[in-house]
Amino acid sequence: MIRNQWYVVLKSTEVGKKPVGVTRMGEKLVFWRGQGGEVQCMRDQCPHLGAPLHLGKVVDGALQCPFHGFEFDPGGQCRHIPALGRSGDIPRAMRAGGYFTYEAEGFIWIYWGEAAEKPPAPAYFDNLGSQFSYMDFVQHWPVHYSRVVENQLDVMHLPFIHATTIGRGGRAVVEGPLVRYKDGQLDLWVYNRLDDGTPPRKMEDLPEPDRHPFLVFLFPNLWMNWISDNIRVIVAFVPVDDENMLFYGRFTQNMTRLPVVRDLFNAMGVIGSIQIANQDRRVVSYQRPKRTSLKKMGEKLTQGDRGVLTYRTIRHSLMVASGQIEKD
């Protein structure tokens, strides 16, 4: 995982009035809502004697430990120790670590890193208006999230893994693909075709695109398949740990807005999206190593892997910038 980045980690509906304990980014975390309904996040471990805070309760916007009743404010500072009484002197070191949160579009982000002040809000797709409705689904994949990101940027597997769905037609020859990156956003245009005996063009030989990108990836873990102006599929690749992730899928459309027809259309879209995701999961779950990197992978990439290589390169540079790995 890349430090100092905003990661989608939950759906808004997953955090209600009671504390919720989850594993994200390889850490045990607890989420709850403060008095104003804003989402809070702390490490799920009381700094006193290590009790799981998610088993506690919310008291006047603070999280109360279930073991000895210590109360922690949204910033993680202990504000009350019952054994010391209301006028007791609380040690400043009695503090629970946590992360900044952000909530929008039905998702909850955390800023996975250290920051003195809350960083600017994370980016989201700016081409979805209020007319779009959606339906969500969630899957567990037993693999590092980077493998699943790369799978969604891989244009060579379509006629094989998805021969009965989005890969019908046998368009196995990959022209390009055309990949562009700017300010945290990776755009990809797909030009797959049938094999007519001529070699595929390289990215540099492709014409300037006259349409929106087919795939859009927002670092570090949001992806969109821009199927048409009216239909999109969005996925948040949520890291659980180094060997597991959650696939938060969303089918969204603005073709119909009549409630019953809209809900039926969205449900059918989710069914189709799950079928396609399952075709990928059957193979990706067994890729080794489970976590990808730019260096020392032992894999032999080809021209058609430009999306994968670009992702690995940018991810590597971000990890160097965060101090997680040394610069080459």
Rosetta blueprint (number, residue, H / E / L):
1 M L
2 I L
3 R L
4 N L
5 Q E
6 W E
7 Y E
8 V E
9 V E
10 L E
11 K E
12 S H
13 T H
14 E H
15 V L
16 G L
17 K L
18 K L
19 P L
20 V E
21 G E
22 V E
23 T E
24 R E
25 M L
26 G L
27 E E
28 K E
29 L E
30 V E
31 F E
32 W E
33 R E
34 G L
35 Q L
36 G L
37 G L
38 E L
39 V E
40 Q E
41 C E
42 M E
43 R E
44 D L
45 Q L
46 C L
47 P L
48 H L
49 L L
50 G L
51 A L
52 P L
53 L H
54 H H
55 L H
56 G L
57 K E
58 V E
59 V E
60 D L
61 G L
62 A E
63 L E
64 Q E
65 C L
66 P L
67 F L
68 H L
69 G L
70 F L
71 E E
72 F E
73 D L
74 P L
75 G L
76 G L
77 Q E
78 C E
79 R E
80 H E
81 I L
82 P H
83 A H
84 L H
85 G L
86 R L
87 S L
88 G L
89 D L
90 I L
91 P L
92 R L
93 A L
94 M L
95 R E
96 A L
97 G L
98 G E
99 Y L
100 F L
101 T E
102 Y E
103 E E
104 A E
105 E L
106 G L
107 F E
108 I E
109 W E
110 I E
111 Y E
112 W E
113 G L
114 E L
115 A L
116 A L
117 E L
118 K L
119 P L
120 P L
121 A L
122 P L
123 A L
124 Y L
125 F L
126 D L
127 N L
128 L L
129 G L
130 S L
131 Q L
132 F L
133 S E
134 Y E
135 M E
136 D E
137 F E
138 V E
139 Q E
140 H E
141 W E
142 P L
143 V L
144 H L
145 Y H
146 S H
147 R H
148 V H
149 V H
150 E H
151 N H
152 Q H
153 L H
154 D L
155 V L
156 M L
157 H L
158 L H
159 P H
160 F H
161 I H
162 H L
163 A L
164 T L
165 T L
166 I L
167 G L
168 R L
169 G L
170 G L
171 R L
172 A L
173 V E
174 V E
175 E E
176 G E
177 P E
178 L E
179 V E
180 R E
181 Y E
182 K E
183 D L
184 G L
185 Q E
186 L E
187 D E
188 L E
189 W E
190 V E
191 Y E
192 N E
193 R E
194 L L
195 D L
196 D L
197 G L
198 T L
199 P L
200 P L
201 R L
202 K L
203 M H
204 E H
205 D H
206 L L
207 P L
208 E L
209 P L
210 D L
211 R L
212 H L
213 P L
214 F L
215 L E
216 V E
217 F E
218 L E
219 F L
220 P L
221 N L
222 L E
223 W E
224 M E
225 N E
226 W L
227 I L
228 S L
229 D L
230 N L
231 I E
232 R E
233 V E
234 I E
235 V E
236 A E
237 F E
238 V E
239 P E
240 V E
241 D E
242 D L
243 E L
244 N E
245 M E
246 L E
247 F E
248 Y E
249 G E
250 R E
251 F E
252 T E
253 Q E
254 N L
255 M L
256 T L
257 R L
258 L L
259 P H
260 V H
261 V H
262 R H
263 D H
264 L H
265 F H
266 N H
267 A H
268 M H
269 G H
270 V H
271 I H
272 G H
273 S H
274 I H
275 Q H
276 I H
277 A H
278 N H
279 Q H
280 D H
281 R H
282 R H
283 V H
284 V H
285 S L
286 Y L
287 Q L
288 R L
289 P L
290 K L
291 R L
292 T L
293 S L
294 L L
295 K L
296 K L
297 M L
298 G L
299 E L
300 K L
301 L L
302 T L
303 Q H
304 G H
305 D H
306 R H
307 G H
308 V H
309 L H
310 T H
311 Y H
312 R H
313 T H
314 I H
315 R H
316 H H
317 S H
318 L H
319 M H
320 V H
321 A H
322 S L
323 G L
324 Q L
325 I L
326 E L
327 K L
328 D L
